[in-house]
Amino acid sequence: MIRHARFALPLLAVLSLGACAPGSMNPQARNVVGGTAGGAALGGIVGSFSGNAGLGALLGAGAGAGAGYLYDQSQQRSYGPPPRGRGRW
């Protein structure tokens, strides 16, 4: 059973990420997904040195998602229409 899960879970992850079209995501979602992927990759590499790559990838994904969100918030972008009010002209 565990042997099947070793192959099924990565396949499920790849297929679910393949459904995300980069053109249809807003910039905030792209930053969070990018941070999650990068954090999971780095966490998996670091975790493999300690003998538990899965836990490292899980912790790295959480940290990467948080970092991607904080990066997006630091950009101070406006996603909606400009505010209405008295203009300069």
C-alpha positions as CSV (number, residue, x, y, z in Angstrom):
1,M,0.0,0.0,0.0
2,I,2.7,2.5,0.9
3,R,4.6,1.6,-2.3
4,H,1.6,2.7,-4.3
5,A,1.2,5.9,-2.4
6,R,4.9,6.8,-3.1
7,F,4.0,7.0,-6.8
8,A,0.4,8.2,-6.6
9,L,1.0,11.3,-4.4
10,P,3.6,12.9,-6.6
11,L,1.6,12.2,-9.6
12,L,-1.5,13.7,-8.0
13,A,0.6,16.8,-7.1
14,V,1.9,17.2,-10.6
15,L,-1.6,16.8,-12.2
16,S,-3.2,19.3,-9.8
17,L,-0.5,21.9,-10.4
18,G,-0.9,21.4,-14.1
19,A,-4.5,22.6,-13.9
20,C,-3.3,26.1,-12.9
21,A,-2.9,28.2,-16.0
22,P,-0.4,31.0,-15.3
23,G,-2.4,33.4,-17.5
24,S,-5.6,33.0,-15.4
25,M,-4.0,33.6,-12.0
26,N,-3.8,37.0,-10.5
27,P,-0.3,38.3,-9.4
28,Q,-0.9,37.5,-5.8
29,A,-1.7,33.9,-6.5
30,R,1.3,33.6,-8.8
31,N,3.6,34.9,-6.0
32,V,2.2,32.5,-3.4
33,V,2.3,29.5,-5.7
34,G,5.9,30.4,-6.7
35,G,6.9,30.7,-3.1
36,T,5.3,27.5,-2.2
37,A,7.0,25.6,-5.0
38,G,10.4,27.1,-4.3
39,G,10.0,26.5,-0.6
40,A,9.0,22.9,-1.1
41,A,12.0,22.3,-3.4
42,L,14.5,23.9,-1.0
43,G,12.9,22.2,2.0
44,G,13.0,18.8,0.3
45,I,16.7,19.2,-0.4
46,V,17.5,20.4,3.1
47,G,15.3,17.7,4.6
48,S,17.1,15.0,2.6
49,F,20.3,15.7,4.4
50,S,18.6,15.0,7.7
51,G,16.9,11.8,6.4
52,N,13.3,13.2,6.1
53,A,12.8,14.9,2.8
54,G,9.0,14.8,3.0
55,L,8.8,16.7,6.2
56,G,11.4,19.2,5.0
57,A,9.3,19.7,1.8
58,L,6.1,20.2,3.8
59,L,7.7,22.7,6.1
60,G,9.4,24.4,3.2
61,A,6.2,24.7,1.3
62,G,4.5,26.4,4.3
63,A,7.4,28.8,4.7
64,G,7.5,29.5,1.0
65,A,3.8,30.2,0.8
66,G,4.1,32.7,3.7
67,A,7.2,34.3,2.0
68,G,5.4,34.6,-1.3
69,Y,2.4,36.2,0.4
70,L,4.6,38.7,2.3
71,Y,6.5,39.5,-0.9
72,D,3.2,40.2,-2.7
73,Q,2.1,42.5,0.2
74,S,5.3,44.4,0.1
75,Q,4.8,45.3,-3.6
76,Q,1.9,47.6,-2.7
77,R,0.0,46.9,-6.0
78,S,-3.5,47.9,-6.6
79,Y,-5.5,45.1,-8.2
80,G,-8.8,47.1,-8.6
81,P,-9.7,50.3,-10.4
82,P,-8.2,53.5,-9.3
83,P,-9.9,55.2,-6.4
84,R,-12.6,57.7,-7.3
85,G,-12.6,61.2,-6.0
86,R,-11.5,64.6,-6.7
87,G,-8.7,64.5,-9.3
88,R,-6.1,67.0,-10.2
89,W,-7.9,68.2,-13.2
